[in-house]
Amino acid sequence: MCPFPLPLPQVASSLNNLGVVLEAMGRYDEALDALNQCHTLQLQLLAADHPDVAATLNNLGKVLHRAAQHDEALAMLRQALRIRERSFGPSHPKVRERPGRDGKERLCRGRGLGWMETHRERVKLPCGSW
């Protein structure tokens, strides 16, 4: 875990976005590191059943699935769904949304690497190989 001076919501958000882009690039280990750091920060800042925590758990589940860790992926995805259902109700569009599309779309348009560097700079990560 990278030591941040303050657990800021913007840092957690940037780590989540960075994880999404790394996942789209097929860099699953790095994506998992970023998303796990995001989740840790979120749990310091937000309630465990906050919708932002659900989005991160969903992203973790997607990366774990793509990394062939299917049991762990399913557990994360189910937890994210439970949080969203409690927060929004079972018929709300957020229960069925696909988070992370923005980062993937930017990457496909050729802007992913610059966007990723923006998030790295924003959180000023002193550790990791990003």
CYANA upper distance limits for C-alpha pairs under 8 A (distance plus 0.5 A):
  1 MET  CA     37 GLN  CA      6.83
  2 CYS  CA     37 GLN  CA      8.17
  2 CYS  CA    125 LEU  CA      7.42
  2 CYS  CA    126 PRO  CA      7.37
  2 CYS  CA    127 CYS  CA      6.59
  7 PRO  CA     11 VAL  CA      7.61
  7 PRO  CA     12 ALA  CA      8.21
  7 PRO  CA     41 LEU  CA      6.40
  7 PRO  CA     44 GLN  CA      7.63
  7 PRO  CA     45 LEU  CA      7.47
  8 LEU  CA     12 ALA  CA      7.16
  8 LEU  CA     41 LEU  CA      8.28
  8 LEU  CA     45 LEU  CA      8.16
  9 PRO  CA     13 SER  CA      6.65
  9 PRO  CA     41 LEU  CA      8.42
  9 PRO  CA     42 GLN  CA      7.85
  9 PRO  CA     45 LEU  CA      7.66
 10 GLN  CA     14 SER  CA      6.54
 11 VAL  CA     15 LEU  CA      6.61
 11 VAL  CA     38 CYS  CA      8.13
 11 VAL  CA    122 ARG  CA      7.72
 11 VAL  CA    123 VAL  CA      5.86
 12 ALA  CA     16 ASN  CA      6.68
 12 ALA  CA     37 GLN  CA      8.09
 12 ALA  CA     38 CYS  CA      5.08
 12 ALA  CA     39 HIS  CA      7.94
 12 ALA  CA     41 LEU  CA      6.46
 12 ALA  CA     42 GLN  CA      6.83
 13 SER  CA     17 ASN  CA      6.71
 13 SER  CA     38 CYS  CA      7.62
 14 SER  CA     18 LEU  CA      6.45
 14 SER  CA    119 HIS  CA      5.79
 14 SER  CA    120 ARG  CA      8.16
 14 SER  CA    122 ARG  CA      7.64
 14 SER  CA    123 VAL  CA      7.32
 15 LEU  CA     19 GLY  CA      6.57
 15 LEU  CA     34 ALA  CA      5.78
 15 LEU  CA     35 LEU  CA      6.73
 15 LEU  CA     37 GLN  CA      7.56
 15 LEU  CA     38 CYS  CA      5.84
 15 LEU  CA    119 HIS  CA      7.73
 15 LEU  CA    123 VAL  CA      8.04
 16 ASN  CA     20 VAL  CA      6.88
 16 ASN  CA     34 ALA  CA      7.10
 16 ASN  CA     35 LEU  CA      5.88
 16 ASN  CA     38 CYS  CA      6.25
 16 ASN  CA     56 THR  CA      6.94
 16 ASN  CA     59 ASN  CA      8.46
 17 ASN  CA     21 VAL  CA      6.91
 17 ASN  CA    100 GLY  CA      7.95
 17 ASN  CA    103 GLY  CA      7.16
 17 ASN  CA    116 MET  CA      8.48
 17 ASN  CA    119 HIS  CA      7.98
 18 LEU  CA     22 LEU  CA      6.63
 18 LEU  CA     31 ALA  CA      7.70
 18 LEU  CA     34 ALA  CA      7.18
 18 LEU  CA     35 LEU  CA      8.49
 18 LEU  CA    116 MET  CA      6.31
 18 LEU  CA    119 HIS  CA      6.81
 18 LEU  CA    120 ARG  CA      7.99
 19 GLY  CA     23 GLU  CA      6.54
 19 GLY  CA     30 GLU  CA      7.75
 19 GLY  CA     31 ALA  CA      4.62
 19 GLY  CA     32 LEU  CA      7.19
 19 GLY  CA     33 ASP  CA      8.19
 19 GLY  CA     34 ALA  CA      5.63
 19 GLY  CA     35 LEU  CA      5.86
 19 GLY  CA     59 ASN  CA      8.39
 20 VAL  CA     24 ALA  CA      6.79
 20 VAL  CA     31 ALA  CA      7.24
 20 VAL  CA     59 ASN  CA      7.38
 20 VAL  CA    100 GLY  CA      6.25
 20 VAL  CA    103 GLY  CA      6.53
 20 VAL  CA    104 LYS  CA      7.65
 21 VAL  CA     25 MET  CA      6.83
 21 VAL  CA     31 ALA  CA      8.21
 21 VAL  CA    103 GLY  CA      5.76
 21 VAL  CA    104 LYS  CA      6.61
 21 VAL  CA    107 LEU  CA      7.46
 21 VAL  CA    112 GLY  CA      7.22
 21 VAL  CA    116 MET  CA      7.25
 22 LEU  CA     26 GLY  CA      6.88
 22 LEU  CA     27 ARG  CA      5.69
 22 LEU  CA     28 TYR  CA      7.22
 22 LEU  CA     30 GLU  CA      7.14
 22 LEU  CA     31 ALA  CA      5.54
 23 GLU  CA     27 ARG  CA      6.00
 23 GLU  CA     28 TYR  CA      5.83
 23 GLU  CA     31 ALA  CA      5.88
 23 GLU  CA     63 VAL  CA      6.61
 24 ALA  CA    103 GLY  CA      8.31
 24 ALA  CA    104 LYS  CA      6.25
 24 ALA  CA    107 LEU  CA      7.94
 27 ARG  CA     31 ALA  CA      6.65
 28 TYR  CA     32 LEU  CA      6.51
 28 TYR  CA     63 VAL  CA      6.70
 28 TYR  CA     64 LEU  CA      8.28
 28 TYR  CA     66 ARG  CA      8.22
 28 TYR  CA     67 ALA  CA      6.90
 29 ASP  CA     33 ASP  CA      6.78
 30 GLU  CA     34 ALA  CA      6.78
 30 GLU  CA    129 SER  CA      8.42
 30 GLU  CA    130 TRP  CA      8.00
 31 ALA  CA     35 LEU  CA      6.58
 31 ALA  CA     63 VAL  CA      7.68
 32 LEU  CA     36 ASN  CA      6.36
 32 LEU  CA     60 LEU  CA      7.05
 32 LEU  CA     63 VAL  CA      7.36
 32 LEU  CA     64 LEU  CA      8.23
 33 ASP  CA     37 GLN  CA      6.66
 34 ALA  CA     38 CYS  CA      6.65
 35 LEU  CA     39 HIS  CA      6.60
 35 LEU  CA     56 THR  CA      7.11
 35 LEU  CA     59 ASN  CA      7.95
 35 LEU  CA     60 LEU  CA      6.79
 36 ASN  CA     40 THR  CA      6.68
 36 ASN  CA     60 LEU  CA      8.15
 37 GLN  CA     41 LEU  CA      6.77
 38 CYS  CA     42 GLN  CA      6.56
 38 CYS  CA     56 THR  CA      7.87
 39 HIS  CA     43 LEU  CA      6.70
 39 HIS  CA     53 VAL  CA      7.15
 39 HIS  CA     56 THR  CA      6.92
 39 HIS  CA     57 LEU  CA      8.05
 40 THR  CA     44 GLN  CA      7.15
 41 LEU  CA     45 LEU  CA      6.85
 42 GLN  CA     46 LEU  CA      5.97
 42 GLN  CA     52 ASP  CA      8.34
 42 GLN  CA     53 VAL  CA      6.97
 43 LEU  CA     47 ALA  CA      6.96
 43 LEU  CA     48 ALA  CA      6.43
 43 LEU  CA     53 VAL  CA      8.16
 46 LEU  CA     50 HIS  CA      6.82
 46 LEU  CA     53 VAL  CA      8.32
 48 ALA  CA     53 VAL  CA      7.11
 49 ASP  CA     53 VAL  CA      7.14
 49 ASP  CA     54 ALA  CA      7.65
 49 ASP  CA     83 ILE  CA      5.91
 49 ASP  CA     87 SER  CA      8.21
 50 HIS  CA     54 ALA  CA      7.12
 50 HIS  CA     83 ILE  CA      7.62
 50 HIS  CA     87 SER  CA      8.00
 51 PRO  CA     55 ALA  CA      6.84
 51 PRO  CA     83 ILE  CA      7.17
 51 PRO  CA     84 ARG  CA      6.63
 51 PRO  CA     87 SER  CA      7.29
 52 ASP  CA     56 THR  CA      6.89
 53 VAL  CA     57 LEU  CA      6.66
 53 VAL  CA     80 ALA  CA      8.08
 54 ALA  CA     58 ASN  CA      6.54
 54 ALA  CA     79 GLN  CA      7.84
 54 ALA  CA     80 ALA  CA      4.73
 54 ALA  CA     81 LEU  CA      7.63
 54 ALA  CA     83 ILE  CA      6.43
 54 ALA  CA     84 ARG  CA      6.99
 55 ALA  CA     59 ASN  CA      6.74
 55 ALA  CA     80 ALA  CA      7.24
 55 ALA  CA     99 PRO  CA      7.00
 56 THR  CA     60 LEU  CA      6.61
 57 LEU  CA     61 GLY  CA      6.59
 57 LEU  CA     76 MET  CA      5.93
 57 LEU  CA     77 LEU  CA      7.00
 57 LEU  CA     79 GLN  CA      7.72
 57 LEU  CA     80 ALA  CA      5.97
 58 ASN  CA     62 LYS  CA      6.79
 58 ASN  CA     76 MET  CA      6.83
 58 ASN  CA     77 LEU  CA      5.65
 58 ASN  CA     80 ALA  CA      6.03
 58 ASN  CA     81 LEU  CA      8.42
 58 ASN  CA     99 PRO  CA      7.99
 59 ASN  CA     63 VAL  CA      6.81
 59 ASN  CA     99 PRO  CA      7.65
 59 ASN  CA    100 GLY  CA      7.54
 60 LEU  CA     64 LEU  CA      6.57
 60 LEU  CA     73 ALA  CA      7.62
 60 LEU  CA     76 MET  CA      7.24
 60 LEU  CA     77 LEU  CA      8.49
 61 GLY  CA     65 HIS  CA      6.55
 61 GLY  CA     72 GLU  CA      7.67
 61 GLY  CA     73 ALA  CA      4.55
 61 GLY  CA     74 LEU  CA      6.98
 61 GLY  CA     75 ALA  CA      8.05
 61 GLY  CA     76 MET  CA      5.49
 61 GLY  CA     77 LEU  CA      5.72
 62 LYS  CA     66 ARG  CA      6.78
 62 LYS  CA     73 ALA  CA      7.05
 62 LYS  CA     77 LEU  CA      8.24
 63 VAL  CA     67 ALA  CA      6.59
 63 VAL  CA     73 ALA  CA      8.08
 64 LEU  CA     68 ALA  CA      6.78
 64 LEU  CA     69 GLN  CA      5.55
 64 LEU  CA     70 HIS  CA      7.02
 64 LEU  CA     72 GLU  CA      7.19
 64 LEU  CA     73 ALA  CA      5.45
 65 HIS  CA     69 GLN  CA      5.94
 65 HIS  CA     70 HIS  CA      5.53
 65 HIS  CA     72 GLU  CA      8.42
 65 HIS  CA     73 ALA  CA      5.71
 65 HIS  CA     74 LEU  CA      8.29
 69 GLN  CA     73 ALA  CA      6.62
 70 HIS  CA     74 LEU  CA      6.55
 71 ASP  CA     75 ALA  CA      6.89
 72 GLU  CA     76 MET  CA      6.86
 73 ALA  CA     77 LEU  CA      6.63
 74 LEU  CA     78 ARG  CA      6.51
 75 ALA  CA     79 GLN  CA      6.69
 76 MET  CA     80 ALA  CA      6.67
 77 LEU  CA     81 LEU  CA      6.66
 78 ARG  CA     82 ARG  CA      6.68
 79 GLN  CA     83 ILE  CA      6.85
 80 ALA  CA     84 ARG  CA      6.77
 81 LEU  CA     85 GLU  CA      6.54
 81 LEU  CA     95 VAL  CA      7.00
 82 ARG  CA     86 ARG  CA      6.71
 83 ILE  CA     87 SER  CA      6.53
 84 ARG  CA     88 PHE  CA      6.24
 84 ARG  CA     89 GLY  CA      7.64
 84 ARG  CA     90 PRO  CA      8.34
 84 ARG  CA     94 LYS  CA      7.46
 84 ARG  CA     95 VAL  CA      5.94
 85 GLU  CA     89 GLY  CA      5.09
 85 GLU  CA     90 PRO  CA      5.34
 85 GLU  CA     92 HIS  CA      8.46
 85 GLU  CA     95 VAL  CA      6.61
 86 ARG  CA     90 PRO  CA      8.21
 88 PHE  CA     92 HIS  CA      6.31
 88 PHE  CA     94 LYS  CA      7.65
 88 PHE  CA     95 VAL  CA      7.71
 89 GLY  CA     95 VAL  CA      8.10
 90 PRO  CA     95 VAL  CA      6.91
 91 SER  CA     95 VAL  CA      7.56
 92 HIS  CA     96 ARG  CA      8.02
 93 PRO  CA     97 GLU  CA      6.61
100 GLY  CA    104 LYS  CA      7.15
101 ARG  CA    105 GLU  CA      6.44
102 ASP  CA    106 ARG  CA      6.68
103 GLY  CA    107 LEU  CA      6.66
103 GLY  CA    112 GLY  CA      7.37
104 LYS  CA    108 CYS  CA      6.66
104 LYS  CA    112 GLY  CA      8.05
105 GLU  CA    109 ARG  CA      6.73
106 ARG  CA    110 GLY  CA      6.95
106 ARG  CA    111 ARG  CA      5.64
106 ARG  CA    112 GLY  CA      5.60
106 ARG  CA    115 TRP  CA      8.25
107 LEU  CA    111 ARG  CA      5.78
107 LEU  CA    112 GLY  CA      4.11
107 LEU  CA    113 LEU  CA      7.45
108 CYS  CA    112 GLY  CA      7.67
111 ARG  CA    115 TRP  CA      6.59
112 GLY  CA    116 MET  CA      6.42
113 LEU  CA    117 GLU  CA      6.75
114 GLY  CA    118 THR  CA      6.80
115 TRP  CA    119 HIS  CA      7.07
116 MET  CA    120 ARG  CA      6.80
117 GLU  CA    121 GLU  CA      6.61
118 THR  CA    122 ARG  CA      6.58
119 HIS  CA    123 VAL  CA      6.82
120 ARG  CA    124 LYS  CA      6.25
120 ARG  CA    125 LEU  CA      6.84
120 ARG  CA    130 TRP  CA      8.06
121 GLU  CA    125 LEU  CA      7.88
